[in-house]
C-alpha cells in the first residue's frame, strides 16, 4: 500500500471577494476543513452547526486565520425557520451570499432488519431534506441576483453498496439526484450546483459511530491504503465553489482512491 500523505496546497485567492455559508462546520470533519480552506482562499465565512458550544469553539479556532471576522449562526437544517434565519443572517452580514456548502449530514451503522422508521427518517431529514431546504433558501437569494454556487456533500455510497448503510446511502443518492435536478433549474440564472462524493474521510466523530474494525477494512480498500483527510475533500469543494469550475453544474465529483 502507498504511504502517500496529504500535502497542503499553495493558496491562490480562489474565493477572494466571495462570501460563503457552510453548514455543520463545527468539530473536526469536512465542514470545518472547508471553512478553513475557504478562509485561506480569501473568502468571508459564516459557519453554522446545531451544536452551539462546538460552533463557538470552531469560530475561535478559525479567527486567527482570517482577515475578516468569522461569523457563526446556530442552525438545525431540519427546521425551516432556522434555515431561513441562517441565510438571512449571512445576507445581512455580507450583503449577499456567493457560495453555500451543504455539508450537514447524519449517518451511522444500522442493518435494515434492525432499523426503525425513526432512524430512517432522521437520516433522510438531515442529509437529504436538509440539503433541499438550504438549496431552496439559497435559490431565493441567488437566482434573482443571477449568480452563485452551491456545493453539496454526497458520498460514493450513493453509487456503491455497503452493508448497514441503507438509510445513509439512500439519502446520499438523493443528494446526487437533487444536485442534478436543481442545477438544471438554476442554470438559466447562471447559478451552479455541484457535489462532491467522498469515499472515506477520517475524523474523530466517524470513529465514534462506526463498528470496531470496519474503518480499518474500509481503509484497506482505498488505493492509497488510507482514508482521505478532511482537507483533501475541502480542496475539491473549494474548486467547485470557485470560478475555476465556471462551466460545471449538475456534476457529482468522486473524491476517492478506491480501486476501479
PyMOL commands that set and color helices and strands:
alter all, ss='L'
color gray80, all
select helices_A, chain A and resi 30-40+52-63+80-94+112-114+117-145+156-158+166-189+204-208+214-221+230-241+243-245
alter helices_A, ss='H'
color red, helices_A
select strands_A, chain A and resi 19-22+44-49+71-74+99-102+148-153+191-198+201-202+228-229+252-255
alter strands_A, ss='S'
color yellow, strands_A
deselect
rebuild
show_as cartoon
